[in-house]
Each structure stands twice: as structure tokens, then as C-alpha cells.
Amino acid sequence: MRLGNKSLSFIVNFLLGVAWATLFLGASSAFLTFYSISILSAIIASVVAMISGMVIILLLEHFITSREKYMELKKQTILLEKIANK
């Protein structure tokens, strides 16, 4: 993964897997539950059930990109300090 710390990378990957599983299981179970009523209600229920998984995925991806940005800014700061000291 893109994170430097192996234990943090493992945790984030695990949580991303759990979020994707939540998304797919929630959508499929909601669709199959409401399919007997009507196809439109089944689609609406599956979209509503996917929201929790999508929010978790978006939050984890935001965490990853924020961490990458922080690491890149750290590298740039070190390089700028070296240039300023010359």
C-alpha cells in the first residue's frame, strides 16, 4: 500500500476490505429483500444500503491521501532546507 508504516497499512487495507464487503453485502441483501415488492423499491433500497460502505471507503481514502500529502510535504521541506542552507 501507499502508506509507509506496515501495521498502519495492514489496518487500513483490512478496513477497506470490510467497507467493500459491507457495501456489497448490504446492497445485495437489500435488493433481494425488496425484490419481491417491486424492482424500483429494490434498487432504491440497495442504493440506500450502499451508503454506509461508500462513506467508510471515502473516509479511508481521504485518510490515505492526506497521509501521502503529509509525507510528500515532509520530503519537500527537507529538500528546501537543504537548498536554503547552501
VENVEN-V862333 format. One record per residue. RES is the residue in one letter. OMEGA is omega as a letter, one per 20 degrees, with the letter a starting at -180 (none if undefined). NEAR is the number of other ideal C-beta (glycine too) atoms within 12 Angstrom. Layout:
# VENVEN-V862333
res->(RES:RES)
omega->(OMEGA:OMEGA)
near->(NEAR:NEAR)
This chain:
# VENVEN-V862333
res->(M:R:L:G:N:K:S:L:S:F:I:V:N:F:L:L:G:V:A:W:A:T:L:F:L:G:A:S:S:A:F:L:T:F:Y:S:I:S:I:L:S:A:I:I:A:S:V:V:A:M:I:S:G:M:V:I:I:L:L:L:E:H:F:I:T:S:R:E:K:Y:M:E:L:K:K:Q:T:I:L:L:E:K:I:A:N:K)
omega->(a:a:a:a:a:a:r:r:r:a:a:r:r:a:r:r:r:a:r:r:r:r:a:r:r:a:a:r:r:r:a:r:a:a:a:r:r:a:r:r:r:r:r:r:a:r:r:r:r:a:a:r:r:r:r:r:r:r:r:r:r:r:a:a:r:r:r:r:r:r:r:r:r:r:a:r:r:r:r:r:r:r:a:a:a:none)
near->(22:21:22:17:15:11:12:19:20:14:18:30:20:16:23:26:19:20:27:22:20:25:27:21:20:27:27:20:20:27:26:17:19:22:18:11:15:12:14:13:17:22:18:20:25:26:20:21:25:28:20:23:29:21:16:24:25:18:18:30:21:15:24:26:17:17:22:20:15:17:19:16:14:15:15:14:14:14:14:13:12:11:10:9:8:7)
